[in-house]
């Protein structure tokens, strides 16, 4: 049987938390340094995390902080909010760690920590209503969390330790009018997620290849006013349509942009 242990976030394991992500590309190391600075700053304001190890190999983590300060489009009080949690699932690095109950262990450790070491009256979490592996809301529901709000695929849940008002999602007020012959890319990001920073650089660089055919806008949602203005924490939109920004090759990104430009030509061609 493997030896499993869970450690709270510390300066000694911060590198692991900042780098536990979807890629081992060397470019991610720069983004991990940004994440570490963010972690240090937020830890002074109540951020906490738990890291799980199997035989000294990092297997996963969970990160949470007061909802008032969390990089999330949710409004609440007297709650902690789960920013992110992940159990390693691919063959690189320490190998696949899923299917061993580690997600459950991490969530239980976070709940016990919040109960024992904070004055919060519960924990809120966001999840996605899909069958993809990342943050499926059904996992939290299975663990006793109650759905209190939803917007499309995004679901807000809460587990109460004491009586507390339900949190709610900020209203989405994003709208983008396409322009003929252009791809307008709106990229929303936070320093909380190193993978999003990694993707931001890639999309920005490739967008520059298209010259004036692409407009690239960046929205830094660590600024709560920016997040509240749109109701979006993290996301990629092209001509107003949300685009999956998960792992993809440079050529796949080029194809997405090219298709958006072509569609904008087709959409407005009948005005000629």
ChimeraX commands (.cxc) that place a marker at each C-alpha (Angstrom):
marker #1 position 0.00,0.00,0.00 radius 0.5
marker #1 position 1.33,3.46,-0.86 radius 0.5
marker #1 position 1.98,5.95,1.93 radius 0.5
marker #1 position -0.44,8.86,1.61 radius 0.5
marker #1 position -0.10,12.13,3.48 radius 0.5
marker #1 position -1.69,15.57,3.28 radius 0.5
marker #1 position 0.22,18.77,4.06 radius 0.5
marker #1 position -1.03,22.33,4.45 radius 0.5
marker #1 position 0.41,24.94,2.10 radius 0.5
marker #1 position 3.79,26.27,3.23 radius 0.5
marker #1 position 6.79,28.02,1.78 radius 0.5
marker #1 position 8.44,24.60,1.52 radius 0.5
marker #1 position 5.80,23.11,-0.77 radius 0.5
marker #1 position 4.61,26.23,-2.60 radius 0.5
marker #1 position 6.55,25.28,-5.73 radius 0.5
marker #1 position 4.49,22.11,-6.01 radius 0.5
marker #1 position 1.15,23.89,-5.58 radius 0.5
marker #1 position 2.11,26.51,-8.17 radius 0.5
marker #1 position 3.23,23.91,-10.73 radius 0.5
marker #1 position 0.57,21.23,-10.28 radius 0.5
marker #1 position -1.13,21.89,-13.56 radius 0.5
marker #1 position -2.09,20.62,-17.01 radius 0.5
marker #1 position 1.33,20.78,-18.62 radius 0.5
marker #1 position 5.01,20.34,-17.88 radius 0.5
marker #1 position 6.05,22.77,-20.61 radius 0.5
marker #1 position 9.12,24.69,-19.42 radius 0.5
marker #1 position 7.29,27.92,-20.22 radius 0.5
marker #1 position 4.87,27.20,-17.38 radius 0.5
marker #1 position 7.67,27.72,-14.85 radius 0.5
marker #1 position 7.53,31.48,-15.46 radius 0.5
marker #1 position 3.81,31.49,-14.88 radius 0.5
marker #1 position 4.28,29.38,-11.75 radius 0.5
marker #1 position 6.49,32.15,-10.34 radius 0.5
marker #1 position 3.62,34.60,-10.86 radius 0.5
marker #1 position 1.29,32.16,-9.13 radius 0.5
marker #1 position 3.71,31.88,-6.18 radius 0.5
marker #1 position 3.73,35.66,-5.71 radius 0.5
marker #1 position -0.06,35.59,-5.79 radius 0.5
marker #1 position -0.14,32.74,-3.26 radius 0.5
marker #1 position 2.14,34.60,-0.85 radius 0.5
marker #1 position 0.03,37.73,-1.08 radius 0.5
marker #1 position -3.27,35.89,-0.66 radius 0.5
marker #1 position -1.95,33.70,2.19 radius 0.5
marker #1 position -1.63,36.90,4.22 radius 0.5
marker #1 position -5.35,37.43,3.62 radius 0.5
marker #1 position -6.57,33.99,4.58 radius 0.5
marker #1 position -5.83,31.74,1.60 radius 0.5
marker #1 position -5.22,28.13,2.57 radius 0.5
marker #1 position -4.43,24.95,0.65 radius 0.5
marker #1 position -3.82,21.24,1.18 radius 0.5
marker #1 position -1.42,19.11,-0.87 radius 0.5
marker #1 position -1.68,15.33,-1.10 radius 0.5
marker #1 position 1.37,13.12,-1.61 radius 0.5
marker #1 position 1.61,9.43,-2.49 radius 0.5
marker #1 position 4.99,7.98,-1.52 radius 0.5
marker #1 position 6.40,11.54,-1.56 radius 0.5
marker #1 position 5.08,12.14,-5.09 radius 0.5
marker #1 position 2.67,15.10,-5.44 radius 0.5
marker #1 position -0.74,13.69,-6.32 radius 0.5
marker #1 position -3.08,16.67,-6.02 radius 0.5
marker #1 position -4.11,19.82,-4.19 radius 0.5
marker #1 position -7.06,21.92,-3.09 radius 0.5
marker #1 position -6.93,25.70,-2.66 radius 0.5
marker #1 position -9.49,27.88,-0.87 radius 0.5
marker #1 position -9.84,31.38,0.56 radius 0.5
marker #1 position -12.45,33.81,1.92 radius 0.5
marker #1 position -15.14,34.25,-0.71 radius 0.5
marker #1 position -14.92,38.05,-0.46 radius 0.5
marker #1 position -11.34,37.92,-1.81 radius 0.5
marker #1 position -11.52,34.85,-4.03 radius 0.5
marker #1 position -11.04,35.23,-7.80 radius 0.5
marker #1 position -14.55,34.04,-8.46 radius 0.5
marker #1 position -17.72,35.66,-9.86 radius 0.5
marker #1 position -19.60,34.82,-6.68 radius 0.5
marker #1 position -20.95,37.02,-3.91 radius 0.5
marker #1 position -21.20,35.81,-0.35 radius 0.5
marker #1 position -20.16,36.32,3.24 radius 0.5
marker #1 position -18.74,34.20,6.06 radius 0.5
marker #1 position -17.74,31.47,3.63 radius 0.5
marker #1 position -14.55,30.04,2.24 radius 0.5
marker #1 position -14.48,29.40,-1.49 radius 0.5
marker #1 position -12.68,26.60,-3.34 radius 0.5
marker #1 position -10.66,28.25,-6.09 radius 0.5
marker #1 position -9.39,25.03,-7.59 radius 0.5
marker #1 position -8.72,21.40,-6.83 radius 0.5
marker #1 position -7.09,18.74,-8.92 radius 0.5
marker #1 position -5.84,15.18,-8.70 radius 0.5
marker #1 position -3.06,14.34,-11.14 radius 0.5
marker #1 position -4.49,12.38,-14.05 radius 0.5
marker #1 position -1.93,12.00,-16.82 radius 0.5
marker #1 position 1.16,9.91,-17.35 radius 0.5
marker #1 position 3.76,12.67,-17.16 radius 0.5
marker #1 position 5.40,13.60,-13.87 radius 0.5
marker #1 position 4.17,11.47,-10.96 radius 0.5
marker #1 position 1.69,9.59,-13.17 radius 0.5
marker #1 position -2.06,9.14,-12.95 radius 0.5
marker #1 position -3.37,9.41,-9.39 radius 0.5
marker #1 position -7.10,9.39,-10.04 radius 0.5
marker #1 position -9.49,6.66,-9.00 radius 0.5
marker #1 position -7.93,6.32,-5.55 radius 0.5
marker #1 position -10.25,8.53,-3.51 radius 0.5
marker #1 position -7.74,11.36,-3.30 radius 0.5
marker #1 position -10.25,14.02,-4.32 radius 0.5
marker #1 position -12.46,13.00,-1.42 radius 0.5
marker #1 position -9.50,13.08,0.98 radius 0.5
marker #1 position -8.48,16.57,-0.16 radius 0.5
marker #1 position -11.98,17.96,0.15 radius 0.5
marker #1 position -12.43,16.46,3.61 radius 0.5
marker #1 position -9.08,17.90,4.71 radius 0.5
marker #1 position -10.10,21.36,3.51 radius 0.5
marker #1 position -13.44,21.14,5.31 radius 0.5
marker #1 position -11.79,20.09,8.56 radius 0.5
marker #1 position -9.23,22.88,8.24 radius 0.5
marker #1 position -11.87,25.56,7.68 radius 0.5
marker #1 position -13.96,24.28,10.60 radius 0.5
marker #1 position -10.99,24.16,12.98 radius 0.5
marker #1 position -8.91,27.14,11.97 radius 0.5
marker #1 position -11.28,29.81,10.63 radius 0.5
marker #1 position -14.53,31.50,11.62 radius 0.5
marker #1 position -16.21,30.66,8.30 radius 0.5
marker #1 position -19.67,29.14,8.49 radius 0.5
marker #1 position -19.28,26.94,5.42 radius 0.5
marker #1 position -17.51,26.36,2.13 radius 0.5
marker #1 position -18.69,27.32,-1.35 radius 0.5
marker #1 position -17.40,25.74,-4.53 radius 0.5
marker #1 position -17.85,26.20,-8.24 radius 0.5
marker #1 position -18.27,23.30,-10.62 radius 0.5
marker #1 position -19.08,22.60,-14.24 radius 0.5
marker #1 position -22.13,20.73,-15.45 radius 0.5
marker #1 position -20.28,18.46,-17.86 radius 0.5
marker #1 position -18.65,15.05,-18.02 radius 0.5
marker #1 position -15.13,16.47,-18.32 radius 0.5
marker #1 position -12.70,15.65,-15.51 radius 0.5
marker #1 position -12.05,19.21,-14.30 radius 0.5
marker #1 position -14.19,20.48,-11.40 radius 0.5
marker #1 position -17.37,18.51,-12.20 radius 0.5
marker #1 position -20.15,19.86,-10.01 radius 0.5
marker #1 position -21.51,16.32,-9.52 radius 0.5
marker #1 position -18.44,15.50,-7.40 radius 0.5
marker #1 position -19.26,18.25,-4.93 radius 0.5
marker #1 position -22.94,17.33,-4.96 radius 0.5
marker #1 position -21.99,13.74,-4.17 radius 0.5
marker #1 position -19.95,15.07,-1.25 radius 0.5
marker #1 position -22.96,16.79,0.27 radius 0.5
marker #1 position -22.77,20.24,-1.33 radius 0.5
marker #1 position -26.05,21.88,-2.34 radius 0.5
marker #1 position -26.58,23.72,-5.62 radius 0.5
marker #1 position -27.55,27.34,-4.89 radius 0.5
marker #1 position -27.06,29.04,-8.27 radius 0.5
marker #1 position -26.14,28.29,-11.87 radius 0.5
marker #1 position -25.39,30.03,-15.17 radius 0.5
marker #1 position -25.17,27.76,-18.17 radius 0.5
marker #1 position -22.52,25.15,-17.43 radius 0.5
marker #1 position -21.33,27.00,-14.32 radius 0.5
marker #1 position -22.75,25.81,-11.02 radius 0.5
marker #1 position -22.33,27.32,-7.55 radius 0.5
marker #1 position -22.60,25.00,-4.56 radius 0.5
marker #1 position -22.26,25.34,-0.80 radius 0.5
marker #1 position -21.77,23.14,2.24 radius 0.5
marker #1 position -22.86,24.83,5.45 radius 0.5
marker #1 position -21.38,24.15,8.87 radius 0.5
marker #1 position -23.67,26.71,10.51 radius 0.5
marker #1 position -26.53,28.91,9.35 radius 0.5
marker #1 position -25.34,31.31,6.64 radius 0.5
marker #1 position -26.91,33.05,3.67 radius 0.5
marker #1 position -26.49,31.35,0.32 radius 0.5
marker #1 position -23.92,32.88,-2.02 radius 0.5
marker #1 position -24.91,33.77,-5.57 radius 0.5
marker #1 position -23.19,34.25,-8.89 radius 0.5
marker #1 position -22.58,37.69,-10.31 radius 0.5
marker #1 position -24.80,38.42,-13.32 radius 0.5
marker #1 position -23.00,38.00,-16.64 radius 0.5
marker #1 position -22.99,41.27,-18.55 radius 0.5
marker #1 position -20.54,40.43,-21.32 radius 0.5
marker #1 position -21.46,41.17,-24.90 radius 0.5
marker #1 position -19.33,41.54,-28.01 radius 0.5
marker #1 position -20.53,42.76,-31.38 radius 0.5
marker #1 position -18.47,41.10,-34.15 radius 0.5
marker #1 position -16.72,43.15,-36.81 radius 0.5
marker #1 position -16.56,42.10,-40.41 radius 0.5
marker #1 position -13.31,40.40,-41.36 radius 0.5
marker #1 position -11.92,40.34,-37.83 radius 0.5
marker #1 position -11.52,38.01,-34.90 radius 0.5
marker #1 position -12.00,39.90,-31.65 radius 0.5
marker #1 position -10.49,37.84,-28.86 radius 0.5
marker #1 position -11.39,38.64,-25.25 radius 0.5
marker #1 position -9.22,36.77,-22.74 radius 0.5
marker #1 position -10.19,36.86,-19.04 radius 0.5
marker #1 position -7.53,35.66,-16.60 radius 0.5
marker #1 position -6.39,35.66,-12.99 radius 0.5
marker #1 position -2.97,35.14,-11.46 radius 0.5
marker #1 position -4.59,32.34,-9.48 radius 0.5
marker #1 position -4.27,29.97,-12.44 radius 0.5
marker #1 position -0.81,29.44,-13.96 radius 0.5
marker #1 position -2.26,27.40,-16.80 radius 0.5
marker #1 position -4.51,30.28,-17.81 radius 0.5
marker #1 position -1.45,32.56,-17.82 radius 0.5
marker #1 position 0.38,30.03,-19.98 radius 0.5
marker #1 position -2.52,29.94,-22.43 radius 0.5
marker #1 position -2.78,33.73,-22.42 radius 0.5
marker #1 position 0.79,34.05,-23.68 radius 0.5
marker #1 position 0.26,31.45,-26.39 radius 0.5
marker #1 position -2.97,32.96,-27.69 radius 0.5
marker #1 position -1.53,36.48,-27.57 radius 0.5
marker #1 position 1.58,35.43,-29.50 radius 0.5
marker #1 position -0.34,33.54,-32.18 radius 0.5
marker #1 position -2.92,36.32,-32.51 radius 0.5
marker #1 position -0.10,38.71,-33.41 radius 0.5
marker #1 position 0.61,36.59,-36.50 radius 0.5
marker #1 position -2.72,37.74,-37.98 radius 0.5
marker #1 position -1.89,41.43,-37.80 radius 0.5
marker #1 position -4.88,43.78,-38.05 radius 0.5
marker #1 position -7.28,40.89,-38.65 radius 0.5
marker #1 position -7.25,40.15,-34.91 radius 0.5
marker #1 position -8.04,42.40,-31.94 radius 0.5
marker #1 position -6.73,40.90,-28.69 radius 0.5
marker #1 position -8.19,42.22,-25.42 radius 0.5
marker #1 position -6.97,41.16,-21.97 radius 0.5
marker #1 position -9.09,41.42,-18.81 radius 0.5
marker #1 position -7.26,40.90,-15.51 radius 0.5
marker #1 position -9.88,39.63,-13.08 radius 0.5
marker #1 position -7.75,39.75,-9.94 radius 0.5
marker #1 position -9.31,43.21,-9.96 radius 0.5
marker #1 position -12.76,42.51,-8.52 radius 0.5
marker #1 position -14.18,45.58,-10.27 radius 0.5
marker #1 position -13.20,44.10,-13.63 radius 0.5
marker #1 position -14.76,40.78,-12.70 radius 0.5
marker #1 position -17.96,42.42,-11.45 radius 0.5
marker #1 position -18.25,44.48,-14.65 radius 0.5
marker #1 position -18.55,41.31,-16.74 radius 0.5
marker #1 position -19.47,38.57,-14.26 radius 0.5
marker #1 position -16.59,36.47,-15.62 radius 0.5
marker #1 position -13.57,35.18,-13.77 radius 0.5
marker #1 position -11.78,33.24,-16.47 radius 0.5
marker #1 position -12.57,32.57,-20.08 radius 0.5
marker #1 position -11.77,32.98,-23.75 radius 0.5
marker #1 position -14.23,34.51,-26.20 radius 0.5
marker #1 position -13.89,35.05,-29.94 radius 0.5
marker #1 position -16.39,37.42,-31.53 radius 0.5
marker #1 position -18.56,37.02,-28.46 radius 0.5
marker #1 position -18.62,33.21,-28.45 radius 0.5
marker #1 position -16.96,31.33,-25.59 radius 0.5
marker #1 position -14.19,29.01,-26.76 radius 0.5
marker #1 position -12.71,26.05,-24.92 radius 0.5
marker #1 position -9.18,27.11,-23.95 radius 0.5
marker #1 position -7.88,23.77,-22.77 radius 0.5
marker #1 position -4.89,21.91,-24.15 radius 0.5
marker #1 position -4.49,22.41,-27.89 radius 0.5
marker #1 position -1.63,22.77,-30.37 radius 0.5
marker #1 position -0.49,26.05,-31.89 radius 0.5
marker #1 position -2.02,24.99,-35.21 radius 0.5
marker #1 position -5.35,24.30,-33.52 radius 0.5
marker #1 position -5.30,27.81,-32.09 radius 0.5
marker #1 position -4.56,29.22,-35.55 radius 0.5
marker #1 position -7.46,27.21,-36.95 radius 0.5
marker #1 position -9.83,28.65,-34.33 radius 0.5
marker #1 position -8.80,32.20,-35.18 radius 0.5
marker #1 position -8.94,31.63,-38.94 radius 0.5
marker #1 position -12.41,30.10,-38.68 radius 0.5
marker #1 position -13.64,33.09,-36.68 radius 0.5
marker #1 position -12.32,35.52,-39.28 radius 0.5
marker #1 position -13.96,33.54,-42.07 radius 0.5
marker #1 position -17.27,33.37,-40.23 radius 0.5
marker #1 position -17.24,37.12,-39.70 radius 0.5
marker #1 position -16.80,37.59,-43.46 radius 0.5
marker #1 position -19.67,35.19,-44.21 radius 0.5
marker #1 position -21.96,36.79,-41.63 radius 0.5
marker #1 position -21.64,40.26,-43.05 radius 0.5
marker #1 position -21.17,39.41,-46.71 radius 0.5
marker #1 position -24.84,39.82,-47.55 radius 0.5
marker #1 position -24.68,43.54,-46.76 radius 0.5
marker #1 position -22.53,44.11,-49.88 radius 0.5
marker link #1:1,2 radius 0.2
marker link #1:2,3 radius 0.2
marker link #1:3,4 radius 0.2
marker link #1:4,5 radius 0.2
marker link #1:5,6 radius 0.2
marker link #1:6,7 radius 0.2
marker link #1:7,8 radius 0.2
marker link #1:8,9 radius 0.2
marker link #1:9,10 radius 0.2
marker link #1:10,11 radius 0.2
marker link #1:11,12 radius 0.2
marker link #1:12,13 radius 0.2
marker link #1:13,14 radius 0.2
marker link #1:14,15 radius 0.2
marker link #1:15,16 radius 0.2
marker link #1:16,17 radius 0.2
marker link #1:17,18 radius 0.2
marker link #1:18,19 radius 0.2
marker link #1:19,20 radius 0.2
marker link #1:20,21 radius 0.2
marker link #1:21,22 radius 0.2
marker link #1:22,23 radius 0.2
marker link #1:23,24 radius 0.2
marker link #1:24,25 radius 0.2
marker link #1:25,26 radius 0.2
marker link #1:26,27 radius 0.2
marker link #1:27,28 radius 0.2
marker link #1:28,29 radius 0.2
marker link #1:29,30 radius 0.2
marker link #1:30,31 radius 0.2
marker link #1:31,32 radius 0.2
marker link #1:32,33 radius 0.2
marker link #1:33,34 radius 0.2
marker link #1:34,35 radius 0.2
marker link #1:35,36 radius 0.2
marker link #1:36,37 radius 0.2
marker link #1:37,38 radius 0.2
marker link #1:38,39 radius 0.2
marker link #1:39,40 radius 0.2
marker link #1:40,41 radius 0.2
marker link #1:41,42 radius 0.2
marker link #1:42,43 radius 0.2
marker link #1:43,44 radius 0.2
marker link #1:44,45 radius 0.2
marker link #1:45,46 radius 0.2
marker link #1:46,47 radius 0.2
marker link #1:47,48 radius 0.2
marker link #1:48,49 radius 0.2
marker link #1:49,50 radius 0.2
marker link #1:50,51 radius 0.2
marker link #1:51,52 radius 0.2
marker link #1:52,53 radius 0.2
marker link #1:53,54 radius 0.2
marker link #1:54,55 radius 0.2
marker link #1:55,56 radius 0.2
marker link #1:56,57 radius 0.2
marker link #1:57,58 radius 0.2
marker link #1:58,59 radius 0.2
marker link #1:59,60 radius 0.2
marker link #1:60,61 radius 0.2
marker link #1:61,62 radius 0.2
marker link #1:62,63 radius 0.2
marker link #1:63,64 radius 0.2
marker link #1:64,65 radius 0.2
marker link #1:65,66 radius 0.2
marker link #1:66,67 radius 0.2
marker link #1:67,68 radius 0.2
marker link #1:68,69 radius 0.2
marker link #1:69,70 radius 0.2
marker link #1:70,71 radius 0.2
marker link #1:71,72 radius 0.2
marker link #1:72,73 radius 0.2
marker link #1:73,74 radius 0.2
marker link #1:74,75 radius 0.2
marker link #1:75,76 radius 0.2
marker link #1:76,77 radius 0.2
marker link #1:77,78 radius 0.2
marker link #1:78,79 radius 0.2
marker link #1:79,80 radius 0.2
marker link #1:80,81 radius 0.2
marker link #1:81,82 radius 0.2
marker link #1:82,83 radius 0.2
marker link #1:83,84 radius 0.2
marker link #1:84,85 radius 0.2
marker link #1:85,86 radius 0.2
marker link #1:86,87 radius 0.2
marker link #1:87,88 radius 0.2
marker link #1:88,89 radius 0.2
marker link #1:89,90 radius 0.2
marker link #1:90,91 radius 0.2
marker link #1:91,92 radius 0.2
marker link #1:92,93 radius 0.2
marker link #1:93,94 radius 0.2
marker link #1:94,95 radius 0.2
marker link #1:95,96 radius 0.2
marker link #1:96,97 radius 0.2
marker link #1:97,98 radius 0.2
marker link #1:98,99 radius 0.2
marker link #1:99,100 radius 0.2
marker link #1:100,101 radius 0.2
marker link #1:101,102 radius 0.2
marker link #1:102,103 radius 0.2
marker link #1:103,104 radius 0.2
marker link #1:104,105 radius 0.2
marker link #1:105,106 radius 0.2
marker link #1:106,107 radius 0.2
marker link #1:107,108 radius 0.2
marker link #1:108,109 radius 0.2
marker link #1:109,110 radius 0.2
marker link #1:110,111 radius 0.2
marker link #1:111,112 radius 0.2
marker link #1:112,113 radius 0.2
marker link #1:113,114 radius 0.2
marker link #1:114,115 radius 0.2
marker link #1:115,116 radius 0.2
marker link #1:116,117 radius 0.2
marker link #1:117,118 radius 0.2
marker link #1:118,119 radius 0.2
marker link #1:119,120 radius 0.2
marker link #1:120,121 radius 0.2
marker link #1:121,122 radius 0.2
marker link #1:122,123 radius 0.2
marker link #1:123,124 radius 0.2
marker link #1:124,125 radius 0.2
marker link #1:125,126 radius 0.2
marker link #1:126,127 radius 0.2
marker link #1:127,128 radius 0.2
marker link #1:128,129 radius 0.2
marker link #1:129,130 radius 0.2
marker link #1:130,131 radius 0.2
marker link #1:131,132 radius 0.2
marker link #1:132,133 radius 0.2
marker link #1:133,134 radius 0.2
marker link #1:134,135 radius 0.2
marker link #1:135,136 radius 0.2
marker link #1:136,137 radius 0.2
marker link #1:137,138 radius 0.2
marker link #1:138,139 radius 0.2
marker link #1:139,140 radius 0.2
marker link #1:140,141 radius 0.2
marker link #1:141,142 radius 0.2
marker link #1:142,143 radius 0.2
marker link #1:143,144 radius 0.2
marker link #1:144,145 radius 0.2
marker link #1:145,146 radius 0.2
marker link #1:146,147 radius 0.2
marker link #1:147,148 radius 0.2
marker link #1:148,149 radius 0.2
marker link #1:149,150 radius 0.2
marker link #1:150,151 radius 0.2
marker link #1:151,152 radius 0.2
marker link #1:152,153 radius 0.2
marker link #1:153,154 radius 0.2
marker link #1:154,155 radius 0.2
marker link #1:155,156 radius 0.2
marker link #1:156,157 radius 0.2
marker link #1:157,158 radius 0.2
marker link #1:158,159 radius 0.2
marker link #1:159,160 radius 0.2
marker link #1:160,161 radius 0.2
marker link #1:161,162 radius 0.2
marker link #1:162,163 radius 0.2
marker link #1:163,164 radius 0.2
marker link #1:164,165 radius 0.2
marker link #1:165,166 radius 0.2
marker link #1:166,167 radius 0.2
marker link #1:167,168 radius 0.2
marker link #1:168,169 radius 0.2
marker link #1:169,170 radius 0.2
marker link #1:170,171 radius 0.2
marker link #1:171,172 radius 0.2
marker link #1:172,173 radius 0.2
marker link #1:173,174 radius 0.2
marker link #1:174,175 radius 0.2
marker link #1:175,176 radius 0.2
marker link #1:176,177 radius 0.2
marker link #1:177,178 radius 0.2
marker link #1:178,179 radius 0.2
marker link #1:179,180 radius 0.2
marker link #1:180,181 radius 0.2
marker link #1:181,182 radius 0.2
marker link #1:182,183 radius 0.2
marker link #1:183,184 radius 0.2
marker link #1:184,185 radius 0.2
marker link #1:185,186 radius 0.2
marker link #1:186,187 radius 0.2
marker link #1:187,188 radius 0.2
marker link #1:188,189 radius 0.2
marker link #1:189,190 radius 0.2
marker link #1:190,191 radius 0.2
marker link #1:191,192 radius 0.2
marker link #1:192,193 radius 0.2
marker link #1:193,194 radius 0.2
marker link #1:194,195 radius 0.2
marker link #1:195,196 radius 0.2
marker link #1:196,197 radius 0.2
marker link #1:197,198 radius 0.2
marker link #1:198,199 radius 0.2
marker link #1:199,200 radius 0.2
marker link #1:200,201 radius 0.2
marker link #1:201,202 radius 0.2
marker link #1:202,203 radius 0.2
marker link #1:203,204 radius 0.2
marker link #1:204,205 radius 0.2
marker link #1:205,206 radius 0.2
marker link #1:206,207 radius 0.2
marker link #1:207,208 radius 0.2
marker link #1:208,209 radius 0.2
marker link #1:209,210 radius 0.2
marker link #1:210,211 radius 0.2
marker link #1:211,212 radius 0.2
marker link #1:212,213 radius 0.2
marker link #1:213,214 radius 0.2
marker link #1:214,215 radius 0.2
marker link #1:215,216 radius 0.2
marker link #1:216,217 radius 0.2
marker link #1:217,218 radius 0.2
marker link #1:218,219 radius 0.2
marker link #1:219,220 radius 0.2
marker link #1:220,221 radius 0.2
marker link #1:221,222 radius 0.2
marker link #1:222,223 radius 0.2
marker link #1:223,224 radius 0.2
marker link #1:224,225 radius 0.2
marker link #1:225,226 radius 0.2
marker link #1:226,227 radius 0.2
marker link #1:227,228 radius 0.2
marker link #1:228,229 radius 0.2
marker link #1:229,230 radius 0.2
marker link #1:230,231 radius 0.2
marker link #1:231,232 radius 0.2
marker link #1:232,233 radius 0.2
marker link #1:233,234 radius 0.2
marker link #1:234,235 radius 0.2
marker link #1:235,236 radius 0.2
marker link #1:236,237 radius 0.2
marker link #1:237,238 radius 0.2
marker link #1:238,239 radius 0.2
marker link #1:239,240 radius 0.2
marker link #1:240,241 radius 0.2
marker link #1:241,242 radius 0.2
marker link #1:242,243 radius 0.2
marker link #1:243,244 radius 0.2
marker link #1:244,245 radius 0.2
marker link #1:245,246 radius 0.2
marker link #1:246,247 radius 0.2
marker link #1:247,248 radius 0.2
marker link #1:248,249 radius 0.2
marker link #1:249,250 radius 0.2
marker link #1:250,251 radius 0.2
marker link #1:251,252 radius 0.2
marker link #1:252,253 radius 0.2
marker link #1:253,254 radius 0.2
marker link #1:254,255 radius 0.2
marker link #1:255,256 radius 0.2
marker link #1:256,257 radius 0.2
marker link #1:257,258 radius 0.2
marker link #1:258,259 radius 0.2
marker link #1:259,260 radius 0.2
marker link #1:260,261 radius 0.2
marker link #1:261,262 radius 0.2
marker link #1:262,263 radius 0.2
marker link #1:263,264 radius 0.2
marker link #1:264,265 radius 0.2
marker link #1:265,266 radius 0.2
marker link #1:266,267 radius 0.2
marker link #1:267,268 radius 0.2
marker link #1:268,269 radius 0.2
marker link #1:269,270 radius 0.2
marker link #1:270,271 radius 0.2
marker link #1:271,272 radius 0.2
view
